């Protein structure tokens, strides 16, 4: 089974609960054993893993064994800025998706997004904005300008232009950190309204500080 890690919760001295996205289950949590002194780097947010799912008699959560990375993601793990973006994106999915949520194509789109960010060599500071707009579509909500406009505030012109931009132009669209964070907040409020749940994304502030 393939998995994308969204978040982790420590469980005792030797276990982690992995909150994951999979093709089979959508969002679902699993338990893994981490040996004493063992590295937890394998379970960083947006790691793409392969594992065997086994029944767990002690808990309703199923256990994973034979966990291994499917992609090294060296481009992400060696770049602090890309790591910050992945923390933001994984937190959005973790908070936006309910357990068992399994939208068609969501897992494969998520993997493509991770691999795209990993591979980008040029400017990627707008990547999370593009990703949010695509997520809105994948979850079944039209990101048309007239739908987002009520949430846009002072970001109306920029959002309209970004919605009509192909990826290369989108990545280099001139925005400062404050404006970039404001647009992300507008998109999150739009998504929150449609999901009918509050999306308080703490890592957005980190991106704002990073890209001032």
MDTraj code that builds the backbone (N, CA, C; nanometers):
import mdtraj as md
import numpy as np

residues = "UNK UNK UNK UNK UNK UNK UNK UNK UNK UNK UNK UNK UNK UNK UNK UNK UNK UNK UNK UNK UNK UNK UNK UNK UNK UNK UNK UNK UNK UNK UNK UNK UNK UNK UNK UNK UNK UNK UNK UNK UNK UNK UNK UNK UNK UNK UNK UNK UNK UNK UNK UNK UNK UNK UNK UNK UNK UNK UNK UNK UNK UNK UNK UNK UNK UNK UNK UNK UNK UNK UNK UNK UNK UNK UNK UNK UNK UNK UNK UNK UNK UNK UNK UNK UNK UNK UNK UNK UNK UNK UNK UNK UNK UNK UNK UNK UNK UNK UNK UNK UNK UNK UNK UNK UNK UNK UNK UNK UNK UNK UNK UNK UNK UNK UNK UNK UNK UNK UNK UNK UNK UNK UNK UNK UNK UNK UNK UNK UNK UNK UNK UNK UNK UNK UNK UNK UNK UNK UNK UNK UNK UNK UNK UNK UNK UNK UNK UNK UNK UNK UNK UNK UNK UNK UNK UNK UNK UNK UNK UNK UNK UNK UNK UNK UNK UNK UNK UNK UNK UNK UNK UNK UNK UNK UNK UNK UNK UNK UNK UNK UNK UNK UNK UNK UNK UNK UNK UNK UNK UNK UNK UNK UNK UNK UNK UNK UNK UNK UNK UNK UNK UNK UNK UNK UNK UNK UNK UNK UNK UNK UNK UNK".split()
xyz = np.array([
    [0.0853, -0.1195, 0.0000],
    [0.0000, 0.0000, 0.0000],
    [0.0884, 0.1240, 0.0000],
    [0.0462, 0.2257, -0.0751],
    [0.1184, 0.3519, -0.0786],
    [0.0498, 0.4550, 0.0109],
    [0.1313, 0.5402, 0.0741],
    [0.0801, 0.6385, 0.1687],
    [0.1549, 0.7701, 0.1550],
    [0.0853, 0.8796, 0.1819],
    [0.1492, 1.0094, 0.1983],
    [0.1271, 1.0514, 0.3428],
    [0.2347, 1.0822, 0.4146],
    [0.2239, 1.1232, 0.5545],
    [0.1770, 1.2685, 0.5621],
    [0.0726, 1.2923, 0.6419],
    [0.0226, 1.4277, 0.6636],
    [0.0681, 1.4834, 0.7982],
    [0.0695, 1.3982, 0.8987],
    [0.1076, 1.4416, 1.0333],
    [0.1363, 1.3175, 1.1163],
    [0.1979, 1.3369, 1.2313],
    [0.2257, 1.2254, 1.3216],
    [0.1910, 1.2641, 1.4647],
    [0.1569, 1.1633, 1.5446],
    [0.1316, 1.1809, 1.6872],
    [0.2107, 1.0758, 1.7630],
    [0.2889, 1.1188, 1.8614],
    [0.3669, 1.0247, 1.9398],
    [0.2749, 0.9393, 2.0251],
    [0.3034, 0.8108, 2.0326],
    [0.2231, 0.7168, 2.1111],
    [0.3189, 0.6319, 2.1948],
    [0.3318, 0.6647, 2.3212],
    [0.4249, 0.5935, 2.4069],
    [0.5689, 0.6233, 2.3680],
    [0.6584, 0.5333, 2.4087],
    [0.8008, 0.5545, 2.3847],
    [0.8492, 0.4987, 2.2515],
    [0.7720, 0.4112, 2.1910],
    [0.8240, 0.3427, 2.0725],
    [0.7279, 0.3388, 1.9547],
    [0.6212, 0.4174, 1.9585],
    [0.5234, 0.4123, 1.8497],
    [0.4827, 0.5520, 1.8048],
    [0.4424, 0.5585, 1.6808],
    [0.3863, 0.6806, 1.6241],
    [0.2531, 0.6463, 1.5602],
    [0.1600, 0.7403, 1.5691],
    [0.0389, 0.7323, 1.4879],
    [0.0643, 0.8178, 1.3650],
    [0.0567, 0.7559, 1.2482],
    [0.0742, 0.8268, 1.1228],
    [-0.0628, 0.8643, 1.0676],
    [-0.0852, 0.9926, 1.0480],
    [-0.2084, 1.0395, 0.9838],
    [-0.1741, 1.0543, 0.8357],
    [-0.2365, 0.9723, 0.7538],
    [-0.1916, 0.9552, 0.6151],
    [-0.3043, 0.9759, 0.5148],
    [-0.2631, 0.9888, 0.3918],
    [-0.3538, 0.9872, 0.2779],
    [-0.3159, 0.8687, 0.1915],
    [-0.4129, 0.7874, 0.1553],
    [-0.3866, 0.6725, 0.0684],
    [-0.4913, 0.6653, -0.0417],
    [-0.4585, 0.5942, -0.1459],
    [-0.5514, 0.5774, -0.2571],
    [-0.6707, 0.4930, -0.2135],
    [-0.6456, 0.3940, -0.1278],
    [-0.7513, 0.3008, -0.0879],
    [-0.8479, 0.3595, 0.0141],
    [-0.7961, 0.4341, 0.1117],
    [-0.8768, 0.4764, 0.2254],
    [-0.9003, 0.6268, 0.2345],
    [-0.8360, 0.7050, 0.1506],
    [-0.8402, 0.8485, 0.1723],
    [-0.7568, 0.8811, 0.2944],
    [-0.8065, 0.9688, 0.3792],
    [-0.7330, 0.9968, 0.5032],
    [-0.7604, 0.8859, 0.6043],
    [-0.6522, 0.8336, 0.6616],
    [-0.6641, 0.7272, 0.7613],
    [-0.5384, 0.7254, 0.8465],
    [-0.5514, 0.6813, 0.9710],
    [-0.4383, 0.6775, 1.0631],
    [-0.3931, 0.5333, 1.0871],
    [-0.2631, 0.5173, 1.1068],
    [-0.2012, 0.3872, 1.1296],
    [-0.0975, 0.4003, 1.2406],
    [-0.0624, 0.2889, 1.3014],
    [0.0425, 0.2850, 1.4030],
    [0.1683, 0.2237, 1.3425],
    [0.2836, 0.2814, 1.3736],
    [0.4124, 0.2232, 1.3366],
    [0.5009, 0.2189, 1.4599],
    [0.5882, 0.1196, 1.4646],
    [0.6857, 0.1079, 1.5721],
    [0.8163, 0.1737, 1.5297],
    [0.8689, 0.2573, 1.6158],
    [0.9977, 0.3231, 1.5910],
    [1.0952, 0.2722, 1.6966],
    [1.1969, 0.2034, 1.6518],
    [1.2926, 0.1471, 1.7466],
    [1.3627, 0.2561, 1.8268],
    [1.4002, 0.2239, 1.9482],
    [1.4682, 0.3191, 2.0348],
    [1.5949, 0.3707, 1.9668],
    [1.6050, 0.5011, 1.9576],
    [1.7198, 0.5617, 1.8908],
    [1.7060, 0.5675, 1.7398],
    [1.5964, 0.5134, 1.6876],
    [1.5757, 0.5120, 1.5434],
    [1.5344, 0.6490, 1.4910],
    [1.5598, 0.6734, 1.3651],
    [1.5279, 0.8026, 1.3043],
    [1.3799, 0.8101, 1.2676],
    [1.3222, 0.9268, 1.2919],
    [1.1837, 0.9517, 1.2535],
    [1.1740, 1.0310, 1.1239],
    [1.2893, 1.0510, 1.0589],
    [1.2914, 1.1288, 0.9349],
    [1.2062, 1.0654, 0.8264],
    [1.1920, 0.9339, 0.8327],
    [1.1106, 0.8626, 0.7346],
    [0.9665, 0.9101, 0.7367],
    [0.9218, 0.9626, 0.8500],
    [0.7809, 0.9962, 0.8694],
    [0.7560, 1.1464, 0.8671],
    [0.8460, 1.2209, 0.8043],
    [0.8248, 1.3647, 0.7910],
    [0.7018, 1.3925, 0.7042],
    [0.6343, 1.5066, 0.7264],
    [0.5168, 1.5395, 0.6434],
    [0.5479, 1.5352, 0.4942],
    [0.4573, 1.4762, 0.4212],
    [0.4613, 1.4583, 0.2759],
    [0.5642, 1.3555, 0.2306],
    [0.6150, 1.2733, 0.3230],
    [0.6907, 1.1562, 0.2797],
    [0.5959, 1.0618, 0.2069],
    [0.6437, 1.0025, 0.1001],
    [0.5644, 0.9063, 0.0222],
    [0.6193, 0.7680, 0.0524],
    [0.5378, 0.6834, 0.1142],
    [0.5850, 0.5567, 0.1680],
    [0.5142, 0.4373, 0.1054],
    [0.5797, 0.3258, 0.1180],
    [0.5197, 0.1965, 0.0847],
    [0.5246, 0.1123, 0.2103],
    [0.4144, 0.0421, 0.2408],
    [0.4095, -0.0343, 0.3656],
    [0.3085, -0.1479, 0.3539],
    [0.3233, -0.2426, 0.4449],
    [0.2278, -0.3523, 0.4554],
    [0.1338, -0.3235, 0.5709],
    [0.0051, -0.3326, 0.5457],
    [-0.0969, -0.3072, 0.6474],
    [-0.1335, -0.4379, 0.7160],
    [-0.1308, -0.4407, 0.8501],
    [-0.1636, -0.5625, 0.9251],
    [-0.2649, -0.5294, 1.0339],
    [-0.3411, -0.6312, 1.0737],
    [-0.4422, -0.6129, 1.1768],
    [-0.3756, -0.5891, 1.3118],
    [-0.4379, -0.5042, 1.3939],
    [-0.3850, -0.4701, 1.5252],
    [-0.4890, -0.5084, 1.6306],
    [-0.4616, -0.6122, 1.7071],
    [-0.5591, -0.6621, 1.8042],
    [-0.5766, -0.5689, 1.9232],
    [-0.4781, -0.4823, 1.9479],
    [-0.4825, -0.3953, 2.0640],
    [-0.5506, -0.2611, 2.0373],
    [-0.5801, -0.2343, 1.9119],
    [-0.6372, -0.1035, 1.8777],
    [-0.7193, -0.1130, 1.7501],
    [-0.8112, -0.0185, 1.7341],
    [-0.8859, -0.0099, 1.6086],
    [-0.7959, 0.0381, 1.4950],
    [-0.6861, 0.1061, 1.5300],
    [-0.5911, 0.1500, 1.4282],
    [-0.5099, 0.0308, 1.3794],
    [-0.5004, 0.0176, 1.2486],
    [-0.4205, -0.0900, 1.1918],
    [-0.2733, -0.0513, 1.1966],
    [-0.1883, -0.1517, 1.1939],
    [-0.0444, -0.1312, 1.2073],
    [0.0232, -0.1422, 1.0712],
    [0.1322, -0.0674, 1.0547],
    [0.2113, -0.0755, 0.9326],
    [0.3441, -0.1436, 0.9614],
    [0.3844, -0.2295, 0.8678],
    [0.5140, -0.2951, 0.8774],
    [0.5857, -0.2825, 0.7430],
    [0.7160, -0.3018, 0.7477],
    [0.7942, -0.2968, 0.6242],
    [0.7876, -0.1625, 0.5563],
    [0.7870, -0.0550, 0.6348],
    [0.7731, 0.0804, 0.5792],
    [0.9022, 0.1216, 0.5094],
    [0.8886, 0.1714, 0.3885],
    [1.0055, 0.2184, 0.3130],
    [0.9649, 0.3352, 0.2246],
    [1.0599, 0.4259, 0.1940],
    [1.0273, 0.5411, 0.1086],
    [1.0146, 0.5000, -0.0371],
    [0.9148, 0.5554, -0.1054],
    [0.8988, 0.5309, -0.2481],
    [0.9809, 0.6288, -0.3310],
    [1.0028, 0.7485, -0.2755],
    [1.0796, 0.8518, -0.3455],
    [1.1717, 0.9188, -0.2433],
    [1.2974, 0.9441, -0.2790],
    [1.3905, 1.0050, -0.1827],
    [1.3582, 1.1497, -0.1479],
    [1.2991, 1.2235, -0.2390],
    [1.2607, 1.3645, -0.2174],
    [1.3788, 1.4496, -0.1703],
    [1.4927, 1.4280, -0.2309],
    [1.6116, 1.5047, -0.1930],
    [1.5944, 1.6538, -0.2185],
    [1.5182, 1.6881, -0.3229],
    [1.4952, 1.8288, -0.3530],
    [1.4164, 1.9001, -0.2448],
    [1.3274, 1.8273, -0.1762],
    [1.2498, 1.8860, -0.0674],
    [1.3310, 1.8913, 0.0615],
    [1.3909, 1.7799, 0.0961],
    [1.4548, 1.7687, 0.2272],
    [1.5817, 1.8511, 0.2392],
    [1.6405, 1.8884, 0.1274],
    [1.7638, 1.9671, 0.1329],
    [1.7386, 2.1172, 0.1218],
    [1.6133, 2.1573, 0.1098],
    [1.5790, 2.2980, 0.0895],
    [1.4829, 2.3432, 0.1992],
    [1.5267, 2.4342, 0.2837],
    [1.4446, 2.4792, 0.3963],
    [1.3151, 2.5454, 0.3494],
    [1.3209, 2.6203, 0.2390],
    [1.2016, 2.6872, 0.1874],
    [1.0988, 2.5858, 0.1373],
    [1.1463, 2.4853, 0.0652],
    [1.0538, 2.3815, 0.0169],
    [0.9959, 2.3031, 0.1342],
    [1.0777, 2.2785, 0.2364],
    [1.0268, 2.2102, 0.3545],
    [0.9149, 2.2889, 0.4203],
    [0.9305, 2.4214, 0.4272],
    [0.8268, 2.5057, 0.4868],
    [0.6970, 2.4972, 0.4072],
    [0.7085, 2.4933, 0.2748],
    [0.5896, 2.4816, 0.1904],
    [0.5220, 2.3469, 0.2111],
    [0.5994, 2.2400, 0.2219],
    [0.5393, 2.1074, 0.2434],
    [0.4699, 2.1000, 0.3795],
    [0.5248, 2.1659, 0.4809],
    [0.4588, 2.1685, 0.6114],
    [0.3231, 2.2372, 0.6013],
    [0.3185, 2.3459, 0.5255],
    [0.1919, 2.4161, 0.5038],
    [0.0919, 2.3269, 0.4301],
    [0.1324, 2.2677, 0.3198],
    [0.0406, 2.1885, 0.2385],
    [-0.0094, 2.0663, 0.3146],
    [0.0802, 1.9991, 0.3872],
    [0.0387, 1.8805, 0.4615],
    [-0.0569, 1.9177, 0.5747],
    [-0.0354, 2.0341, 0.6380],
    [-0.1269, 2.0772, 0.7438],
    [-0.2649, 2.1092, 0.6873],
    [-0.2688, 2.1705, 0.5691],
    [-0.3983, 2.1988, 0.5065],
    [-0.4762, 2.0692, 0.4842],
    [-0.4102, 1.9690, 0.4273],
    [-0.4800, 1.8425, 0.4027],
    [-0.5203, 1.7746, 0.5328],
    [-0.4328, 1.7781, 0.6303],
    [-0.4613, 1.7137, 0.7592],
    [-0.5840, 1.7755, 0.8256],
    [-0.5962, 1.9072, 0.8170],
    [-0.7094, 1.9739, 0.8807],
    [-0.8350, 1.9732, 0.7928],
    [-0.8176, 1.9704, 0.6618],
    [-0.9327, 1.9802, 0.5715],
    [-1.0026, 1.8465, 0.5502],
    [-0.9271, 1.7367, 0.5569],
    [-0.9840, 1.6059, 0.5269],
    [-1.0295, 1.5362, 0.6539],
    [-1.1479, 1.4801, 0.6485],
    [-1.1977, 1.3995, 0.7590],
    [-1.1517, 1.2551, 0.7398],
    [-1.1441, 1.1803, 0.8489],
    [-1.1073, 1.0393, 0.8380],
    [-1.2032, 0.9684, 0.7423],
    [-1.1456, 0.8945, 0.6509],
    [-1.2256, 0.8217, 0.5530],
    [-1.2562, 0.9006, 0.4285],
    [-1.2203, 1.0316, 0.4271],
    [-1.2441, 1.1128, 0.3079],
    [-1.1576, 1.0614, 0.1937],
    [-1.2207, 1.0247, 0.0828],
    [-1.1477, 0.9631, -0.0279],
    [-1.1988, 1.0160, -0.1609],
    [-1.1696, 1.1392, -0.1899],
    [-1.2098, 1.1975, -0.3174],
    [-1.1349, 1.1290, -0.4315],
    [-1.2044, 1.1019, -0.5400],
    [-1.1414, 1.0379, -0.6560],
    [-1.0247, 1.1228, -0.7064],
    [-0.9104, 1.0603, -0.7214],
    [-0.7944, 1.1276, -0.7776],
    [-0.7149, 1.2091, -0.6781],
    [-0.7627, 1.2224, -0.5538],
    [-0.6945, 1.3081, -0.4564],
    [-0.5541, 1.2575, -0.4257],
    [-0.5403, 1.1283, -0.4023],
    [-0.4086, 1.0746, -0.3663],
    [-0.3085, 1.0930, -0.4800],
    [-0.3476, 1.0570, -0.6008],
    [-0.2549, 1.0666, -0.7137],
    [-0.2183, 1.2114, -0.7427],
    [-0.3144, 1.3027, -0.7285],
    [-0.2841, 1.4449, -0.7460],
    [-0.1850, 1.4922, -0.6409],
    [-0.2041, 1.4476, -0.5172],
    [-0.1155, 1.4874, -0.4087],
    [0.0273, 1.4406, -0.4353],
    [0.0428, 1.3168, -0.4798],
    [0.1767, 1.2641, -0.5103],
    [0.2405, 1.3440, -0.6236],
    [0.1639, 1.3735, -0.7277],
    [0.2189, 1.4526, -0.8387],
    [0.2637, 1.5898, -0.7901],
    [0.1867, 1.6501, -0.7003],
    [0.2223, 1.7816, -0.6473],
    [0.3534, 1.7762, -0.5698],
    [0.3695, 1.6741, -0.4876],
    [0.4918, 1.6589, -0.4083],
    [0.6119, 1.6418, -0.4993],
    [0.5986, 1.5566, -0.5996],
    [0.7103, 1.5299, -0.6905],
    [0.7418, 1.6520, -0.7763],
    [0.6392, 1.7294, -0.8111],
    [0.6629, 1.8522, -0.8880],
    [0.7433, 1.9522, -0.8069],
    [0.7028, 1.9757, -0.6826],
    [0.7765, 2.0684, -0.5965],
    [0.9186, 2.0185, -0.5729],
    [0.9332, 1.8900, -0.5549],
    [1.0660, 1.8311, -0.5348],
    [1.1579, 1.8597, -0.6532],
    [1.1012, 1.8582, -0.7740],
    [1.1823, 1.8689, -0.8957],
    [1.2065, 2.0126, -0.9411],
    [1.1250, 2.1082, -0.8964],
    [1.1376, 2.2467, -0.9438],
    [1.2757, 2.3031, -0.9100],
    [1.3386, 2.3626, -1.0104],
    [1.4714, 2.4214, -0.9924],
    [1.4657, 2.5739, -0.9802],
    [1.3655, 2.6357, -1.0401],
    [1.3565, 2.7813, -1.0410],
    [1.2763, 2.8349, -0.9242],
    [1.2111, 2.9470, -0.9449],
    [1.1331, 3.0140, -0.8411],
    [1.0077, 2.9323, -0.8095],
    [0.9870, 2.9013, -0.6821],
    [0.8706, 2.8211, -0.6427],
    [0.7922, 2.8871, -0.5291],
    [0.8168, 3.0141, -0.5037],
    [0.7550, 3.0795, -0.3877],
    [0.6036, 3.0911, -0.3984],
    [0.5489, 3.0816, -0.5195],
    [0.4027, 3.0855, -0.5370],
    [0.3417, 2.9459, -0.5453],
    [0.4224, 2.8435, -0.5266],
    [0.3739, 2.7072, -0.5504],
    [0.2536, 2.6734, -0.4629],
    [0.2570, 2.7117, -0.3357],
    [0.1477, 2.6747, -0.2459],
    [0.0164, 2.7428, -0.2836],
    [0.0238, 2.8585, -0.3511],
    [-0.0989, 2.9236, -0.3974],
    [-0.1610, 2.8447, -0.5122],
    [-0.0764, 2.8037, -0.6054],
    [-0.1242, 2.7200, -0.7158],
    [-0.1824, 2.5897, -0.6616],
    [-0.1119, 2.5335, -0.5647],
    [-0.1561, 2.4071, -0.5040],
    [-0.2928, 2.4233, -0.4372],
    [-0.3156, 2.5334, -0.3670],
    [-0.4447, 2.5568, -0.3031],
    [-0.5562, 2.5667, -0.4060],
    [-0.5301, 2.6365, -0.5157],
    [-0.6320, 2.6485, -0.6203],
    [-0.6644, 2.5122, -0.6810],
    [-0.5619, 2.4296, -0.7007],
    [-0.5852, 2.2956, -0.7548],
    [-0.6593, 2.2091, -0.6532],
    [-0.6241, 2.2211, -0.5254],
    [-0.6926, 2.1434, -0.4217],
    [-0.8413, 2.1744, -0.4194],
    [-0.8757, 2.3010, -0.4325],
    [-1.0170, 2.3398, -0.4356],
    [-1.0907, 2.2645, -0.5459],
    [-1.0274, 2.2529, -0.6626],
    [-1.0892, 2.1802, -0.7742],
    [-1.0979, 2.0314, -0.7460],
    [-0.9898, 1.9735, -0.6936],
    [-0.9861, 1.8293, -0.6662],
    [-1.0938, 1.7901, -0.5646],
    [-1.1216, 1.8802, -0.4700],
    [-1.2238, 1.8512, -0.3692],
    [-1.3648, 1.8795, -0.4193],
    [-1.3752, 1.9255, -0.5438],
    [-1.5065, 1.9396, -0.6056],
    [-1.5682, 2.0772, -0.5993],
    [-1.4896, 2.1798, -0.5605],
    [-1.5405, 2.3165, -0.5544],
    [-1.4764, 2.3988, -0.6647],
    [-1.5571, 2.4623, -0.7448],
    [-1.5036, 2.5382, -0.8569],
    [-1.4258, 2.6592, -0.8087],
    [-1.2986, 2.6723, -0.8523],
    [-1.2226, 2.7915, -0.8119],
    [-1.2413, 2.9067, -0.9097],
    [-1.3607, 2.9176, -0.9686],
    [-1.3873, 3.0261, -1.0622],
    [-1.3791, 3.1601, -0.9892],
    [-1.3404, 3.2618, -1.0639],
    [-1.3184, 3.3930, -1.0040],
    [-1.4420, 3.4444, -0.9307],
    [-1.5598, 3.4286, -0.9922],
    [-1.6807, 3.4828, -0.9298],
    [-1.7133, 3.4119, -0.7978],
    [-1.6670, 3.2874, -0.7818],
    [-1.6911, 3.2149, -0.6572],
    [-1.5955, 3.2593, -0.5468],
    [-1.4710, 3.2864, -0.5847],
    [-1.3697, 3.3246, -0.4863],
    [-1.3770, 3.4734, -0.4529],
    [-1.4323, 3.5543, -0.5431],
    [-1.4332, 3.7008, -0.5266],
    [-1.4833, 3.7474, -0.3893],
    [-1.5910, 3.6896, -0.3335],
    [-1.6377, 3.7383, -0.2028],
    [-1.5365, 3.7202, -0.0905],
    [-1.4375, 3.6340, -0.1125],
    [-1.3372, 3.6089, -0.0099],
    [-1.2049, 3.6799, -0.0395],
    [-1.1978, 3.7488, -0.1521],
    [-1.0698, 3.7999, -0.2011],
    [-1.0244, 3.9268, -0.1318],
    [-1.1169, 4.0124, -0.0901],
    [-1.0771, 4.1378, -0.0267],
    [-0.9906, 4.2223, -0.1181],
    [-0.8774, 4.2692, -0.0646],
    [-0.7862, 4.3531, -0.1420],
    [-0.7029, 4.2736, -0.2422],
    [-0.7250, 4.1427, -0.2487],
    [-0.6453, 4.0557, -0.3362],
    [-0.7185, 4.0209, -0.4653],
    [-0.8257, 4.0944, -0.4945],
    [-0.9129, 4.0607, -0.6065],
    [-0.8379, 4.0559, -0.7394],
    [-0.7621, 4.1595, -0.7698],
    [-0.6930, 4.1653, -0.8998],
    [-0.5897, 4.0534, -0.9123],
    [-0.5121, 4.0330, -0.8074],
    [-0.4080, 3.9301, -0.8142],
    [-0.4672, 3.7897, -0.8305],
    [-0.5736, 3.7612, -0.7573],
    [-0.6358, 3.6294, -0.7679],
    [-0.6929, 3.6081, -0.9078],
    [-0.7556, 3.7110, -0.9623],
    [-0.8112, 3.6990, -1.0974],
    [-0.7008, 3.6689, -1.1986],
    [-0.5893, 3.7373, -1.1888],
    [-0.4797, 3.7158, -1.2826],
    [-0.4138, 3.5794, -1.2619],
    [-0.4003, 3.5384, -1.1365],
    [-0.3390, 3.4090, -1.1084],
    [-0.4256, 3.2936, -1.1582],
    [-0.5570, 3.3066, -1.1444],
    [-0.6473, 3.2000, -1.1892],
    [-0.6329, 3.1735, -1.3385],
    [-0.5973, 3.2753, -1.4149],
    [-0.5848, 3.2601, -1.5591],
    [-0.4428, 3.2357, -1.6063],
    [-0.3495, 3.2132, -1.5123],
    [-0.2087, 3.1991, -1.5504],
    [-0.1663, 3.0535, -1.5587],
    [-0.0970, 3.0135, -1.6676],
    [-0.0365, 2.8801, -1.6717],
    [0.0756, 2.8704, -1.5695],
    [0.1177, 2.7488, -1.5379],
    [0.2122, 2.7262, -1.4291],
    [0.3400, 2.8096, -1.4385],
    [0.4090, 2.8166, -1.5537],
    [0.5342, 2.8941, -1.5569],
    [0.5151, 3.0405, -1.5194],
    [0.4082, 3.1031, -1.5707],
    [0.3816, 3.2423, -1.5385],
    [0.3345, 3.2580, -1.3934],
    [0.2593, 3.1588, -1.3463],
    [0.2099, 3.1609, -1.2082],
    [0.3271, 3.1643, -1.1105],
    [0.4301, 3.0821, -1.1368],
    [0.5427, 3.0703, -1.0443],
    [0.6205, 3.2009, -1.0303],
    [0.6233, 3.2825, -1.1344],
    [0.7038, 3.4054, -1.1295],
    [0.6168, 3.5309, -1.1156],
    [0.4880, 3.5135, -1.0902],
    [0.4010, 3.6292, -1.0716],
    [0.4528, 3.7094, -0.9522],
    [0.4740, 3.8420, -0.9692],
    [0.5384, 3.9205, -0.8637],
    [0.4481, 3.9447, -0.7423],
    [0.4873, 3.8869, -0.6297],
    [0.4157, 3.9047, -0.5040],
    [0.5175, 3.9150, -0.3912],
    [0.4921, 4.0025, -0.2947],
    [0.5759, 4.0010, -0.1754],
    [0.5160, 3.9028, -0.0738],
    [0.5875, 3.8788, 0.0346],
    [0.5425, 3.7797, 0.1313],
    [0.4087, 3.8136, 0.1940],
    [0.3856, 3.9413, 0.2225],
    [0.2600, 3.9818, 0.2841],
    [0.1420, 3.9557, 0.1910],
    [0.1565, 3.9918, 0.0635],
    [0.0483, 3.9703, -0.0324],
    [0.0266, 3.8214, -0.0567],
    [0.1355, 3.7463, -0.0627],
    [0.1246, 3.6025, -0.0848],
    [0.0470, 3.5361, 0.0288],
    [0.0758, 3.5753, 0.1520],
    [0.0039, 3.5200, 0.2667],
    [-0.1426, 3.5622, 0.2666],
    [-0.1687, 3.6849, 0.2248],
    [-0.3071, 3.7336, 0.2206],
    [-0.3892, 3.6556, 0.1183],
    [-0.3293, 3.6242, 0.0024],
    [-0.4003, 3.5455, -0.0996],
    [-0.4252, 3.4042, -0.0482],
    [-0.3250, 3.3459, 0.0160],
    [-0.3436, 3.2122, 0.0728],
    [-0.4563, 3.2124, 0.1755],
    [-0.4628, 3.3163, 0.2572],
    [-0.5691, 3.3266, 0.3573],
    [-0.7059, 3.3369, 0.2902],
    [-0.7156, 3.4131, 0.1807],
    [-0.8421, 3.4240, 0.1072],
    [-0.8868, 3.2880, 0.0544],
    [-0.7934, 3.2129, -0.0017],
    [-0.8260, 3.0810, -0.0558],
    [-0.8643, 2.9839, 0.0550],
    [-0.7983, 2.9938, 0.1689],
    [-0.8315, 2.9066, 0.2818],
    [-0.9692, 2.9387, 0.3378],
    [-1.0048, 3.0669, 0.3423],
    [-1.1383, 3.1042, 0.3897],
    [-1.2458, 3.0543, 0.2931],
    [-1.2176, 3.0606, 0.1637],
    [-1.3103, 3.0061, 0.0635],
    [-1.3283, 2.8558, 0.0846],
    [-1.2168, 2.7845, 0.1008],
    [-1.2231, 2.6399, 0.1203],
    [-1.2926, 2.6057, 0.2514],
    [-1.2624, 2.6802, 0.3564],
    [-1.3247, 2.6567, 0.4862],
    [-1.4765, 2.6730, 0.4795],
    [-1.5216, 2.7742, 0.4063],
    [-1.6658, 2.7977, 0.3934],
    [-1.7343, 2.6816, 0.3231],
    [-1.6694, 2.6265, 0.2211],
    [-1.7294, 2.5155, 0.1472],
    [-1.7224, 2.3836, 0.2235],
    [-1.6174, 2.3650, 0.3017],
    [-1.6055, 2.2429, 0.3819],
    [-1.6882, 2.2518, 0.5094],
    [-1.7254, 2.3739, 0.5469],
    [-1.8021, 2.4014, 0.6683],
    [-1.7258, 2.3600, 0.7936],
    [-1.5942, 2.3790, 0.7905],
    [-1.5102, 2.3570, 0.9075],
    [-1.4051, 2.4679, 0.9111],
    [-1.3643, 2.5118, 1.0311],
    [-1.2602, 2.6145, 1.0390],
    [-1.1246, 2.5579, 1.0006],
    [-1.0495, 2.6313, 0.9222],
    [-0.9150, 2.5901, 0.8829],
    [-0.8144, 2.6908, 0.9391],
    [-0.7694, 2.6642, 1.0584],
    [-0.6699, 2.7500, 1.1226],
    [-0.5324, 2.6902, 1.0941],
    [-0.4687, 2.7368, 0.9876],
    [-0.3420, 2.6785, 0.9419],
    [-0.2264, 2.7560, 1.0034],
    [-0.1660, 2.7005, 1.1048],
    [-0.0623, 2.7700, 1.1803],
    [0.0644, 2.7932, 1.0975],
    [0.0948, 2.7001, 1.0080],
    [0.2187, 2.7104, 0.9310],
    [0.2145, 2.8213, 0.8264],
    [0.0973, 2.8802, 0.8017],
    [0.0903, 2.9917, 0.7071],
    [0.1737, 3.1089, 0.7569],
    [0.1758, 3.1313, 0.8876],
    [0.2551, 3.2407, 0.9445],
    [0.4040, 3.2186, 0.9200],
    [0.4464, 3.0918, 0.9197],
    [0.5875, 3.0605, 0.8938],
    [0.6253, 3.1016, 0.7519],
    [0.5373, 3.0712, 0.6559],
    [0.5636, 3.1111, 0.5183],
    [0.5676, 3.2634, 0.5043],
    [0.4792, 3.3314, 0.5771],
    [0.4783, 3.4768, 0.5718],
    [0.6093, 3.5361, 0.6212],
    [0.6629, 3.4794, 0.7280],
    [0.7910, 3.5265, 0.7802],
    [0.9065, 3.4921, 0.6866],
    [0.8953, 3.3767, 0.6224],
    [1.0037, 3.3296, 0.5351],
    [1.0166, 3.4130, 0.4094],
    [0.9024, 3.4593, 0.3563],
    [0.9023, 3.5283, 0.2277],
    [0.8688, 3.6770, 0.2393],
    [0.9156, 3.7415, 0.3418],
    [0.8898, 3.8853, 0.3565],
    [0.9565, 3.9635, 0.2445],
])
top = md.Topology()
chain = top.add_chain()
for i, resn in enumerate(residues, 1):
    res = top.add_residue(resn, chain, resSeq=i)
    for name in ("N", "CA", "C"):
        top.add_atom(name, md.element.get_by_symbol(name[0]), res)
traj = md.Trajectory(xyz[None], top)
